[in-house]
């Protein structure tokens, strides 16, 4: 019995490791490329064994055209602000839709279906609008767009999660004299706090990785880390080593953030509101 259990555990771990390596093969390849010299990167087929170097990481910190610290702070500010504001907007909206019935038949399907439209369709109009408002190369402009893009998904998820809150508890609070705002803030929000955290994390990851609008709405001051990595694509060639180094560093903040709050994600998508 012990041997069978041990073999099964070994097989489970083996399959899990193979699966993790397979799913993360693109990132592993990028990380390995960031540790290769330009000569090694140019070899075909690419070698599996090589002498690692940190020259590309040194270059992205010392390159005068690649302001890593500024790009990183722009990404953090934009991702955090857009995710937080999205949650603050969608929470009362989801409560009004699910618990009060406002906009359930028209507003909710209209907003959620907007996300099905390819975002590239809005790019020209968005650029012209923000150009006329003199908001090009401002963090505020990118934050607004990321909020608009995140709202349909966040609203749909929060409405779904909010439907699991027992109606009896809300009615008891109303009978005790609680207002709708108190019911939302003191009863509903604490009960779906893991779901709120999950929505915030998903919004943060999307905003961090978003490239299209961050590219067309930024020039220098509001450039994010994902857009900044494209600066190494020049007329003289593609600097793959520096792109790989910048990409590897760009993955670390959302990875650490997601790892820290993973228990909320697991709880929401496997057990709902259950503790």
C-alpha positions as CSV (number, residue, x, y, z in Angstrom):
1,X,0.0,0.0,0.0
2,X,2.8,2.3,0.9
3,X,4.7,1.6,-2.4
4,X,1.5,2.2,-4.4
5,X,1.0,5.5,-2.7
6,X,4.6,6.5,-3.2
7,X,4.5,5.6,-6.9
8,X,1.3,7.6,-7.3
9,X,2.8,10.7,-5.6
10,X,5.9,10.4,-7.8
11,X,3.8,10.1,-10.9
12,X,1.6,13.1,-9.9
13,X,4.7,15.2,-9.3
14,X,6.3,14.1,-12.5
15,X,3.2,15.0,-14.6
16,X,2.9,18.3,-12.7
17,X,6.5,19.3,-13.4
18,X,6.2,18.3,-17.1
19,X,3.0,20.4,-17.4
20,X,4.5,23.4,-15.7
21,X,7.6,23.3,-17.8
22,X,5.5,22.9,-21.0
23,X,3.2,25.8,-20.2
24,X,6.1,28.0,-19.2
25,X,8.4,27.1,-22.1
26,X,8.1,30.5,-23.8
27,X,9.1,32.3,-20.6
28,X,11.9,29.9,-19.9
29,X,13.2,30.5,-23.4
30,X,13.0,34.3,-22.9
31,X,14.8,34.0,-19.6
32,X,17.5,31.8,-21.1
33,X,17.9,34.3,-24.0
34,X,18.5,37.1,-21.6
35,X,21.5,35.3,-20.2
36,X,23.1,34.6,-23.6
37,X,25.6,36.7,-25.4
38,X,24.7,38.2,-28.8
39,X,26.9,35.6,-30.5
40,X,25.2,32.8,-28.7
41,X,21.7,34.1,-29.6
42,X,22.7,34.2,-33.2
43,X,23.7,30.5,-33.3
44,X,21.4,28.1,-35.2
45,X,20.3,25.8,-33.8
46,X,20.3,27.6,-30.4
47,X,22.6,25.8,-27.9
48,X,21.1,24.3,-24.7
49,X,24.4,24.7,-22.8
50,X,26.1,28.1,-22.7
51,X,28.0,30.4,-20.3
52,X,25.5,32.8,-18.8
53,X,26.1,36.5,-18.7
54,X,24.3,39.5,-17.2
55,X,25.5,42.0,-19.8
56,X,22.0,42.6,-21.2
57,X,20.6,43.3,-17.7
58,X,23.5,45.8,-17.2
59,X,22.7,47.4,-20.6
60,X,19.0,48.0,-19.8
61,X,19.9,49.8,-16.6
62,X,22.7,51.9,-18.2
63,X,21.2,52.6,-21.6
64,X,20.3,56.3,-21.8
65,X,17.3,55.7,-24.0
66,X,15.8,52.9,-21.8
67,X,14.7,54.5,-18.6
68,X,13.9,51.3,-16.7
69,X,13.0,52.9,-13.4
70,X,10.5,55.4,-15.0
71,X,9.0,52.7,-17.2
72,X,8.6,50.4,-14.1
73,X,6.9,53.2,-12.0
74,X,4.6,54.1,-14.9
75,X,3.5,50.4,-15.2
76,X,2.9,50.2,-11.4
77,X,1.0,53.4,-11.1
78,X,-1.2,52.7,-14.2
79,X,-1.9,49.1,-13.3
80,X,-2.7,49.7,-9.7
81,X,-4.8,52.8,-10.2
82,X,-6.8,51.4,-13.1
83,X,-7.5,48.2,-11.2
84,X,-8.5,50.0,-8.0
85,X,-10.8,52.5,-9.7
86,X,-12.3,49.6,-11.8
87,X,-13.3,47.8,-8.6
88,X,-14.6,50.9,-6.9
89,X,-16.8,51.6,-10.0
90,X,-18.0,48.1,-10.5
91,X,-18.8,47.2,-6.9
92,X,-21.8,49.6,-6.5
93,X,-22.8,49.0,-10.1
94,X,-22.9,45.2,-9.6
95,X,-24.9,45.7,-6.4
96,X,-27.4,47.9,-8.1
97,X,-27.8,45.4,-11.0
98,X,-28.0,42.2,-8.9
99,X,-29.7,43.3,-5.7
100,X,-31.8,46.3,-6.8
101,X,-32.4,45.3,-10.4
102,X,-31.3,48.6,-12.0
103,X,-30.0,48.2,-15.5
104,X,-30.3,44.4,-15.5
105,X,-32.1,44.0,-18.8
106,X,-30.2,46.6,-20.9
107,X,-27.2,48.2,-19.2
108,X,-25.6,45.0,-18.0
109,X,-25.6,43.1,-21.3
110,X,-24.6,46.3,-23.2
111,X,-21.5,46.9,-21.0
112,X,-20.4,43.2,-20.9
113,X,-20.9,42.7,-24.7
114,X,-18.6,45.7,-25.4
115,X,-15.6,43.5,-24.4
116,X,-16.4,41.2,-27.3
117,X,-15.5,43.9,-29.8
118,X,-11.8,43.9,-30.9
119,X,-10.0,46.7,-29.2
120,X,-8.1,47.7,-32.3
121,X,-11.4,49.2,-33.7
122,X,-11.4,51.9,-31.0
123,X,-7.7,52.8,-31.4
124,X,-8.0,55.6,-34.0
125,X,-10.9,57.2,-32.2
126,X,-9.2,57.0,-28.9
127,X,-6.0,58.5,-30.2
128,X,-7.9,61.4,-31.9
129,X,-10.0,62.1,-28.7
130,X,-7.0,62.2,-26.4
131,X,-5.0,64.2,-28.8
132,X,-7.6,66.9,-28.9
133,X,-7.7,66.8,-25.1
134,X,-3.9,67.2,-24.9
135,X,-3.6,64.0,-22.9
136,X,-1.2,62.1,-25.1
137,X,1.8,60.9,-23.0
138,X,-0.1,61.3,-19.7
139,X,-0.6,58.4,-17.3
140,X,-4.2,59.6,-16.7
141,X,-5.1,58.9,-20.3
142,X,-3.8,55.3,-20.2
143,X,-5.5,54.7,-16.8
144,X,-8.9,55.8,-18.2
145,X,-8.6,53.5,-21.2
146,X,-7.6,50.5,-19.0
147,X,-10.6,51.2,-16.8
148,X,-12.9,51.2,-19.7
149,X,-11.4,47.9,-21.0
150,X,-11.5,46.3,-17.5
151,X,-15.0,47.3,-16.5
152,X,-17.0,44.8,-18.7
153,X,-15.1,41.8,-17.3
154,X,-15.0,43.1,-13.7
155,X,-18.7,43.9,-13.8
156,X,-19.6,40.5,-15.1
157,X,-17.5,38.7,-12.5
158,X,-18.7,40.8,-9.6
159,X,-22.4,40.4,-10.6
160,X,-21.8,36.6,-10.7
161,X,-20.1,36.6,-7.3
162,X,-22.7,38.9,-5.8
163,X,-25.5,36.5,-6.7
164,X,-24.1,34.0,-4.2
165,X,-24.7,36.3,-1.3
166,X,-27.7,35.1,0.7
167,X,-30.7,37.4,0.2
168,X,-31.9,36.7,3.8
169,X,-28.8,38.3,5.4
170,X,-29.4,41.5,3.4
171,X,-33.1,41.6,4.4
172,X,-32.2,41.1,8.0
173,X,-29.9,44.1,7.9
174,X,-32.5,46.2,6.2
175,X,-35.0,45.3,8.9
176,X,-32.5,46.5,11.5
177,X,-32.4,49.9,9.7
178,X,-29.3,49.5,7.5
179,X,-29.2,51.6,4.3
180,X,-28.3,50.1,1.0
181,X,-24.8,51.7,1.3
182,X,-24.4,50.0,4.7
183,X,-25.6,46.7,3.4
184,X,-23.1,46.9,0.5
185,X,-20.1,48.0,2.6
186,X,-20.7,46.0,5.8
187,X,-22.3,42.8,4.6
188,X,-21.8,42.2,0.9
189,X,-18.2,43.5,0.5
190,X,-16.8,41.4,3.4
191,X,-18.6,38.3,2.1
192,X,-17.1,38.6,-1.4
193,X,-13.8,40.1,-0.4
194,X,-11.8,37.2,-2.0
195,X,-13.8,37.7,-5.2
196,X,-13.0,41.4,-5.1
197,X,-9.3,40.6,-4.7
198,X,-9.5,38.2,-7.6
199,X,-11.1,40.8,-9.9
200,X,-8.4,43.4,-8.8
201,X,-5.6,40.9,-9.6
202,X,-7.0,40.1,-13.0
203,X,-7.4,43.8,-13.8
204,X,-3.9,44.5,-12.6
205,X,-2.4,41.7,-14.8
206,X,-4.3,42.9,-17.8
207,X,-3.3,46.5,-17.3
208,X,0.3,45.6,-16.7
209,X,0.5,43.5,-19.9
210,X,-1.6,45.8,-22.1
211,X,0.4,47.1,-25.1
212,X,-1.9,48.6,-27.8
213,X,-3.3,51.7,-26.0
214,X,-0.1,52.1,-23.9
215,X,1.8,52.4,-27.2
216,X,-0.5,54.9,-29.0
217,X,-1.1,57.1,-26.0
218,X,2.5,57.4,-24.8
219,X,5.6,59.0,-26.1
220,X,8.2,59.2,-23.3
221,X,6.8,60.3,-20.0
222,X,4.0,57.7,-19.7
223,X,5.7,54.8,-21.4
224,X,5.1,51.5,-19.7
225,X,7.6,48.7,-19.3
226,X,6.0,46.5,-21.9
227,X,6.1,49.4,-24.5
228,X,9.6,50.3,-23.4
229,X,10.9,46.9,-24.3
230,X,10.0,47.6,-27.9
231,X,12.5,50.4,-28.0
232,X,15.2,47.8,-28.6
233,X,13.7,47.1,-32.1
234,X,15.6,49.6,-34.2
235,X,16.3,50.3,-37.8
236,X,19.7,48.6,-37.3
237,X,18.3,45.3,-36.0
238,X,16.5,43.7,-33.1
239,X,18.4,43.6,-29.9
240,X,17.0,40.2,-28.7
241,X,19.2,40.0,-25.6
242,X,18.0,43.4,-24.2
243,X,14.4,42.7,-25.1
244,X,14.6,39.3,-23.3
245,X,16.2,40.9,-20.3
246,X,13.5,43.7,-20.1
247,X,10.7,41.2,-20.7
248,X,12.1,38.9,-17.9
249,X,12.2,41.8,-15.4
250,X,8.7,42.9,-16.5
251,X,7.3,39.5,-15.6
252,X,8.6,39.6,-12.0
253,X,6.2,42.2,-10.4
254,X,2.9,40.7,-11.6
255,X,4.2,37.2,-10.8
256,X,5.1,38.2,-7.2
257,X,1.8,40.0,-6.8
258,X,-0.2,37.1,-8.1
259,X,1.8,34.6,-6.0
260,X,1.1,36.6,-2.9
261,X,-2.7,36.7,-3.5
262,X,-3.0,33.3,-5.1
263,X,-5.1,32.0,-2.2
264,X,-7.8,34.4,-3.1
265,X,-7.8,33.3,-6.7
266,X,-7.9,29.6,-5.7
267,X,-10.7,30.2,-3.2
268,X,-12.8,32.1,-5.7
269,X,-12.5,29.9,-8.7
270,X,-12.7,26.6,-6.8
271,X,-14.9,27.3,-3.8
272,X,-16.8,30.4,-4.4
273,X,-17.6,32.2,-1.1
274,X,-16.7,29.3,1.1
275,X,-13.8,29.7,3.5
